[in-house]
Amino acid sequence: MKYQHITELIGNTPLLKIDPAVHGLKNIELYAKLEFYNPFGSLKDRIGWAMIKDDLQSIIDKKQIILESSSGNTAKALQAIASVYGIPFKTITNRIKVQEVKSILQIMGADIEQMPGKSECPDPTDPNDPLTHIDTIVRQEKDKYYYTTQYTNEKNIEIHFETTGKEIVDDLGRVDYFFGGLGTTGSTRGTAQYIKRNNPDLVSVGIVSSVDDYIPGIRTITEMWEVGLFEKDFYAAIEEIHSITAIDAMLTLIRKCGILAGPTSGASYEGTIQYLKTIDDTLKEKKTAVFIVCDRFEYYISYIKERKPELFGEKVRADSLSQLKESDWKDVPSIKIGSAEAWVTIHKPIIIDIRSNLAFRTSHIANSLNIPQEQLTKMIDGAMPFSKGQTILFICPVGEQSKRFAMYLKNKGYDAYTLESGIVGWRDAGLALEKIETNRASI
């Protein structure tokens, strides 16, 4: 077939039936919607085009800059389309945590502004929060930017209703279960709404990352409140997946199905199997389920290597930090905000702030050391940098990511703790914070 423009290739992606010998379900036919067949490589190609196509000529005439807060696939789609039409594109975010993703955006020509962001969640009182910053500059220079607002834009739902959901129904007819990762939630809501027209009894399940963890493209359940399109009651269930489990599921798709899926798609597959296995034996007739494969694995090599070094011929200890899962936890040693200041004064711990350097430079607790999470993980898995005679307090944005470090060290016999509610809780309690100029060390 011949096409006149790259945007004509967006959509109409294939469905692939997963071999029952792989998924092990007896009463459910399982299909993968292969969204990496979109021209820019992901599910987000649909919304990237949908958010700007109707106003494209106006954007060009006004010489506007397309603006979004995206850490990956939406930015990639918007940049690709913008480049074709000679429009500048800028993304402002604090969530680009995978180097390949950033490198791809740079090669494509994106203007990337990375904000410190004390938290992964937006905070209207924090001038360094990406969404707050975007709202400020758009108000100040409203004619300069075309802000696509993916987290609240109803087109995010509409395009998946009009295309993704329709394609699935056209190809399969009745669908009983639908699964997708929760980022902006536009794809799961729009797709499921269309499928429900054909089957009002559709069960829609959302997939999120474990609260102590990070999986590119999806959020933890505690982060979902920031997404204006999110409606918890829309989902029959929300499955939480750990990154290690997601990668294992990704490997199943790659090695047993030939689907070169990324870790987010691995999470969606794992969440699908996790849910369906609980009901498979109860079914009296055959059912059909679909999950989304949103993109490919090549964008996430460093992310995968950090969590599964053995895949690259590197040795990994069975008791390494990367292998600790939330299910392994018992009693996480934590310090409550109400008693934190007095506790620090009495116990004089080494305070390790695991946020990014940018976030740490903006504000931090006095006398704390900054060792970003990725670097600290490598240090601990390589050679433990702390003495067992030291009391250690780990700090992160909202007290979730630091739990893993405190629990791991506690299991190793260290006197280690996490600050409950993190730096945000400390700040909200009105406790003192400092800037980098008065800090004694940063790594």
C-alpha positions in Angstrom: 0.0 0.0 0.0 1.1 3.6 -0.7 0.8 6.5 1.8 1.1 10.2 1.3 2.1 11.2 4.8 3.7 9.5 7.9 0.6 10.2 10.0 -1.5 8.0 7.8 0.4 5.1 9.3 -0.9 5.8 12.8 -3.3 3.1 14.0 -4.7 -0.1 12.6 -2.2 -2.1 14.6 -2.4 -5.9 14.6 -3.7 -8.2 17.3 -1.7 -11.4 18.0 -3.1 -14.4 19.7 -0.9 -15.6 22.6 -0.3 -19.4 22.6 -2.1 -21.1 25.5 1.1 -23.1 26.1 2.7 -19.8 27.1 0.0 -18.2 29.2 -1.4 -21.4 30.7 -5.0 -20.2 30.7 -7.6 -22.9 30.0 -10.8 -21.0 29.4 -9.5 -17.6 28.0 -8.2 -16.7 24.6 -5.6 -14.0 25.1 -4.6 -11.4 22.5 -1.9 -8.7 22.4 -2.6 -5.4 20.7 0.8 -4.6 19.2 1.0 -0.8 19.4 4.7 -0.7 18.6 3.7 -1.0 15.0 2.7 2.7 15.0 5.3 4.7 13.0 7.0 6.3 15.9 7.0 3.1 17.9 4.3 3.3 20.5 0.7 3.6 21.6 1.3 7.4 22.2 1.5 8.1 18.4 -2.3 8.1 18.4 -2.7 10.8 21.1 0.3 12.8 19.8 -1.4 13.3 16.5 -4.9 13.6 17.9 -4.0 16.5 20.2 -2.6 18.7 17.4 -4.1 17.7 14.1 -7.2 19.9 14.3 -5.2 23.1 15.2 -2.2 22.3 13.0 -2.5 25.2 10.6 -3.2 27.6 13.4 0.0 26.5 15.2 2.0 27.0 12.1 0.5 30.4 11.3 1.1 31.6 14.9 4.6 30.2 14.9 3.8 28.5 18.2 5.9 26.0 20.1 4.2 22.7 21.0 4.6 22.1 24.7 4.0 19.0 26.8 5.1 17.4 30.0 6.3 14.0 28.8 9.1 11.7 29.8 9.1 9.5 26.7 6.6 8.2 24.1 4.2 11.2 23.9 7.2 13.5 23.6 8.6 11.2 20.9 5.4 11.3 18.9 4.9 15.0 19.2 8.5 15.7 18.3 8.3 13.5 15.2 5.1 15.1 14.0 6.3 18.6 14.8 9.5 18.1 12.9 7.7 17.0 9.8 5.7 20.3 9.8 8.6 22.5 10.9 7.2 23.2 14.3 9.4 23.5 17.4 8.6 21.1 20.3 9.5 21.3 24.0 9.0 18.9 26.9 9.2 19.9 30.6 9.4 17.0 32.9 11.1 15.5 36.0 10.5 11.8 35.0 13.1 11.0 32.3 14.9 8.3 34.2 16.2 6.1 31.3 19.2 7.5 29.4 18.2 5.9 26.0 14.8 7.7 26.1 16.5 11.0 26.7 19.1 10.3 24.0 16.3 9.4 21.4 14.5 12.7 22.1 17.8 14.6 21.7 18.5 12.9 18.4 15.0 13.8 17.2 15.6 17.4 18.1 13.4 17.9 21.2 14.0 20.8 23.5 14.1 19.1 26.9 13.8 21.0 30.2 14.3 18.7 33.2 12.9 20.1 36.4 14.1 19.2 39.9 10.7 18.1 41.3 10.8 17.3 45.0 8.1 14.7 44.3 7.0 12.5 41.5 3.5 14.0 42.0 2.6 17.5 41.1 2.6 20.1 43.8 1.1 23.5 43.0 3.1 25.1 45.9 6.4 24.0 44.3 7.6 26.3 41.6 9.9 23.5 40.4 7.0 21.1 39.7 6.9 20.5 35.9 3.1 21.0 35.5 3.1 24.1 37.8 6.0 25.5 35.8 4.3 24.9 32.5 1.1 26.5 33.7 3.1 29.6 34.8 4.9 30.1 31.5 1.8 29.4 29.4 -0.1 32.1 31.4 2.8 34.5 30.9 3.2 33.8 27.2 -0.1 32.2 26.1 0.4 33.0 22.4 3.9 31.5 22.3 3.0 28.0 23.2 0.5 25.3 22.2 0.1 23.3 25.3 -1.3 19.8 24.6 -2.2 18.9 28.2 -2.1 15.1 27.8 -3.1 14.5 31.4 -6.4 16.3 31.1 -7.1 16.5 27.4 -10.3 14.7 26.5 -8.9 13.9 23.1 -6.7 11.4 24.9 -9.8 9.3 25.6 -11.6 10.1 22.3 -8.9 9.0 20.0 -8.7 5.6 21.7 -12.5 5.3 21.6 -12.5 6.1 17.9 -9.6 4.0 16.8 -8.0 1.6 19.3 -11.3 0.3 20.8 -13.0 0.1 17.4 -10.1 -1.8 15.9 -10.2 -4.4 18.6 -14.0 -4.9 18.3 -13.7 -5.0 14.4 -11.1 -7.7 14.7 -12.4 -9.8 17.5 -16.1 -9.0 18.1 -16.9 -9.6 21.8 -14.1 -8.9 24.3 -14.6 -9.9 27.9 -11.5 -8.5 29.6 -9.2 -5.6 28.7 -5.9 -4.7 30.3 -3.6 -1.7 30.0 -1.0 0.3 31.9 -2.1 3.5 33.7 -0.1 6.6 32.7 -2.5 9.3 31.5 -5.2 6.6 31.5 -6.6 7.8 28.2 -5.9 4.6 26.3 -7.6 2.3 28.9 -10.6 4.5 29.3 -11.2 5.3 25.6 -10.6 1.7 24.4 -12.7 0.1 27.1 -15.6 2.6 26.5 -15.8 1.5 22.9 -15.5 -2.2 23.7 -18.4 -1.8 26.3 -20.7 -0.6 23.5 -20.4 -4.2 22.1 -20.2 -5.9 25.5 -21.5 -3.9 28.5 -20.1 -6.6 30.9 -16.5 -5.9 29.8 -14.1 -6.1 32.8 -11.4 -3.4 32.5 -8.2 -3.7 34.6 -5.5 -1.1 35.1 -1.8 -1.9 35.6 0.4 0.2 37.9 3.9 0.0 39.3 4.6 -1.1 42.9 4.7 2.0 45.1 8.4 1.5 45.9 9.4 1.0 42.3 9.5 2.6 38.8 8.3 1.2 35.5 8.6 3.5 32.5 5.4 4.8 31.2 3.1 3.9 34.1 2.7 5.3 37.5 2.2 4.0 41.1 -1.3 4.0 42.5 -0.2 6.8 44.9 0.7 9.0 41.8 -2.5 8.5 40.0 -4.3 11.3 41.7 -2.3 13.8 39.6 -3.8 12.6 36.4 -7.0 14.5 35.6 -8.4 11.8 33.4 -8.0 9.0 36.0 -11.2 7.6 37.5 -10.6 4.8 39.9 -14.1 3.4 39.8 -13.8 2.9 36.0 -11.6 -0.2 36.7 -12.8 -3.5 38.1 -9.3 -3.9 39.6 -5.9 -2.3 39.6 -2.9 -4.7 39.6 0.4 -3.6 41.0 3.6 -5.0 39.4 7.2 -4.9 40.5 9.8 -4.0 37.9 11.7 -7.3 38.2 8.4 -9.2 37.6 7.7 -6.9 34.7 11.0 -7.7 33.1 10.5 -11.4 33.6 7.2 -11.1 31.8 8.8 -9.0 29.1 11.3 -11.8 28.5 8.4 -14.3 28.1 6.9 -12.2 25.4 10.2 -11.7 23.7 11.5 -15.3 23.9 8.3 -17.3 23.7 6.1 -15.2 21.5 8.5 -13.2 19.4 7.0 -9.9 20.6 9.8 -7.5 21.2 8.0 -5.8 24.0 9.4 -3.3 26.6 9.1 -3.5 30.4 5.9 -1.5 30.5 4.3 -4.1 28.2 5.8 -6.8 30.4 4.0 -5.3 33.3 0.7 -5.3 31.4 1.2 -8.9 30.4 2.1 -9.9 34.0 -0.9 -8.0 35.4 -3.1 -9.7 32.8 -2.0 -13.2 33.8 -2.0 -12.3 37.5 -5.7 -11.3 37.3 -7.0 -13.9 34.9 -5.4 -16.9 36.7 -7.6 -16.1 39.7 -10.8 -16.5 37.6 -9.8 -19.0 34.9 -11.0 -22.1 36.7 -14.4 -20.5 37.6 -15.4 -19.9 34.0 -18.0 -22.0 32.4 -17.5 -20.9 28.8 -14.7 -19.5 26.7 -13.8 -15.8 27.2 -11.6 -13.4 25.3 -9.0 -11.0 26.8 -6.8 -8.3 25.3 -3.8 -6.5 26.7 -1.8 -3.6 25.3 1.8 -3.9 24.1 2.7 -0.2 24.1 6.3 -0.2 22.8 9.5 -2.1 22.3 12.4 -3.0 24.6 15.3 -1.3 22.7 14.5 2.0 24.4 15.2 0.6 27.8 18.4 -1.3 27.7 20.1 0.5 30.6 16.9 0.2 32.7 16.9 -3.6 32.1 20.6 -4.0 32.7 20.4 -2.2 36.0 17.7 -4.7 37.2 18.8 -7.8 35.4 22.6 -7.6 34.8 22.8 -11.4 34.4 21.0 -10.9 31.0 24.2 -9.2 29.8 26.7 -11.7 31.2 27.2 -9.9 34.5 27.0 -11.7 37.8 24.3 -10.7 40.3 24.1 -11.7 43.9 21.0 -13.5 45.0 20.7 -11.1 47.9 21.3 -8.0 46.0 19.2 -4.9 46.5 17.8 -5.2 42.9 16.3 -8.5 43.9 14.4 -7.2 47.0 10.6 -7.2 46.4 7.9 -5.6 48.4 6.6 -9.1 49.2 9.9 -9.7 51.0 9.3 -6.9 53.5 8.1 -7.3 57.0 8.3 -4.2 59.2 9.9 -1.3 57.4 11.9 0.8 59.9 10.4 4.3 59.6 10.6 7.6 61.4 7.3 9.6 61.6 7.4 13.2 60.6 6.0 14.4 63.9 9.1 13.0 65.8 11.6 13.2 63.0 13.4 16.5 63.9 13.9 15.4 67.5 15.0 12.0 66.4 17.6 13.4 64.1 18.9 15.7 66.9 19.2 12.8 69.3 20.5 10.0 67.1 22.6 12.1 64.7 22.2 9.8 61.7 23.9 9.9 58.4 21.1 11.3 56.2 21.1 10.0 52.7 18.9 11.9 50.2 18.2 9.6 47.2 16.5 12.2 45.0 18.1 13.6 41.9 20.9 16.2 42.1 18.6 18.8 40.8 15.9 18.2 43.4 18.6 18.1 46.1 20.1 21.4 45.1 16.7 23.0 45.3 16.1 22.0 48.9 17.2 19.4 51.4 17.5 18.6 55.1 20.6 20.1 56.7 23.8 18.0 56.8 22.3 15.4 54.4 24.3 13.7 51.7 22.9 13.4 48.1 23.4 10.0 46.5 20.8 9.6 43.8 18.8 6.3 43.9 20.4 4.8 40.8 23.9 5.5 42.0 23.2 4.3 45.6 21.8 1.0 44.2 25.1 0.4 42.4 27.2 1.3 45.4 25.3 -1.0 47.8 25.3 -3.9 45.3 29.0 -3.4 44.6 30.5 -2.8 48.1 28.4 -1.6 51.1 29.4 2.0 51.7 28.2 2.2 55.3 29.5 1.0 58.6 27.2 -1.1 60.9 28.1 1.3 63.7 26.3 4.2 61.9 22.6 5.1 62.1 21.3 5.8 58.6 18.2 7.7 57.6 17.1 7.5 53.9 15.1 10.4 52.3 13.1 10.3 49.1 10.2 12.4 47.7 7.3 11.0 49.6 8.7 8.1 51.6 8.1 5.2 49.3 11.3 4.7 47.3 13.5 5.0 50.4 11.7 2.1 52.1 13.5 -0.4 49.9 16.9 0.8 51.0 16.0 0.9 54.7 14.5 -2.6 54.6 17.5 -4.0 52.7 20.0 -2.6 55.2 17.9 -3.6 58.2 17.9 -7.2 56.8 21.7 -7.0 56.7 22.0 -5.9 60.3 22.3 -2.2 59.8 20.6 0.5 61.9 18.7 2.0 59.0 15.5 3.9 58.7 13.3 5.7 56.1 11.6 9.0 56.7 7.9 8.5 56.5 6.3 10.9 54.0 9.7 11.9 52.7 11.0 15.4 51.9 7.4 16.5 51.1 6.2 15.6 54.5 9.2 17.3 56.2 8.5 20.5 54.2 4.7 20.4 54.8 5.4 20.1 58.5 7.2 23.4 58.3 10.6 22.0 59.2 13.7 23.7 58.0 15.2 23.0 54.6 18.5 24.3 53.1 19.8 25.0 49.6 23.0 23.6 48.1 25.0 26.7 49.1 24.9 25.7 52.7 25.2 22.0 52.3 28.4 20.2 53.3 28.4 17.5 50.7 26.8 16.3 47.5 27.8 13.2 45.6 
